[in-house]
Amino acid sequence: MSDDDDSEKVTRTDVGASIEASLKRGNDPRDQDKVKIKAKGETASEAIDEFDELLREYEEEYGTRLRNIDPDRESGAVQETDEK
């Protein structure tokens, strides 16, 4: 490397625990919701806690919102959301 080179080498190491789950709902390719939730922590317990938090956030907010985006539903059949 020359003195004028501002690049640096980054080495990635993974330590700790991770958990991942994938969910696909719907049958037809144009009518599917796909969700992947990943969480990491220094311990398995921390990864599980993070995963639970992300799953709860998805269930409360994004799950309902994604289900409401359904072009085949009539406007009166849309579920209520808890938007704040």
C-alpha positions as CSV (number, residue, x, y, z in Angstrom):
1,M,0.0,0.0,0.0
2,S,1.1,3.5,-0.6
3,D,0.9,6.4,1.9
4,D,-1.9,7.9,-0.2
5,D,-4.1,4.8,0.0
6,D,-7.0,5.3,2.4
7,S,-8.4,1.8,2.2
8,E,-8.4,-0.6,5.1
9,K,-8.8,-4.3,5.4
10,V,-11.8,-5.4,7.4
11,T,-12.0,-9.0,8.8
12,R,-15.4,-10.3,9.7
13,T,-15.8,-12.8,12.5
14,D,-19.1,-14.2,13.7
15,V,-19.4,-15.0,17.4
16,G,-22.4,-15.7,19.4
17,A,-25.7,-17.2,18.3
18,S,-28.3,-16.6,15.6
19,I,-31.8,-17.7,14.9
20,E,-33.8,-17.4,11.7
21,A,-37.3,-18.3,10.5
22,S,-39.0,-18.0,7.2
23,L,-42.7,-17.7,6.6
24,K,-44.6,-17.9,3.3
25,R,-48.4,-17.5,3.2
26,G,-50.6,-17.8,0.1
27,N,-50.8,-20.3,-2.6
28,D,-50.3,-18.5,-5.9
29,P,-47.0,-16.7,-6.8
30,R,-48.9,-13.4,-7.1
31,D,-50.7,-13.8,-3.8
32,Q,-47.9,-14.7,-1.4
33,D,-46.4,-12.9,1.5
34,K,-42.8,-13.9,2.2
35,V,-41.1,-12.9,5.5
36,K,-37.7,-13.8,6.9
37,I,-36.9,-12.9,10.5
38,K,-33.3,-13.1,11.7
39,A,-31.8,-12.3,15.1
40,K,-28.3,-12.4,16.5
41,G,-27.0,-12.2,20.0
42,E,-23.9,-12.8,22.0
43,T,-25.7,-15.8,23.6
44,A,-28.5,-18.0,22.5
45,S,-30.7,-16.3,25.1
46,E,-30.0,-12.9,23.7
47,A,-30.7,-14.1,20.2
48,I,-34.0,-15.6,21.3
49,D,-35.0,-12.4,23.0
50,E,-34.2,-10.4,19.9
51,F,-36.1,-12.8,17.7
52,D,-39.2,-12.6,20.0
53,E,-39.1,-8.8,19.8
54,L,-38.8,-8.9,16.0
55,L,-41.6,-11.5,15.7
56,R,-43.9,-9.5,18.0
57,E,-43.2,-6.4,15.9
58,Y,-44.1,-8.3,12.7
59,E,-47.2,-9.8,14.2
60,E,-48.5,-6.5,15.5
61,E,-47.6,-4.2,12.6
62,Y,-46.5,-5.7,9.4
63,G,-48.6,-9.0,9.4
64,T,-51.9,-7.1,9.4
65,R,-50.7,-4.5,6.9
66,L,-49.5,-7.2,4.5
67,R,-52.8,-9.1,4.8
68,N,-54.7,-5.9,4.0
69,I,-52.9,-5.5,0.7
70,D,-55.1,-8.0,-1.1
71,P,-56.3,-7.0,-4.5
72,D,-59.1,-9.7,-4.5
73,R,-60.7,-8.4,-1.3
74,E,-63.7,-6.2,-1.4
75,S,-63.2,-2.9,0.4
76,G,-65.5,-3.9,3.3
77,A,-63.6,-7.0,4.2
78,V,-60.3,-5.3,5.2
79,Q,-59.1,-6.0,8.7
80,E,-58.6,-3.1,11.1
81,T,-55.1,-2.1,12.1
82,D,-53.8,-0.7,15.3
83,E,-52.0,2.3,13.7
84,K,-51.0,5.0,16.1
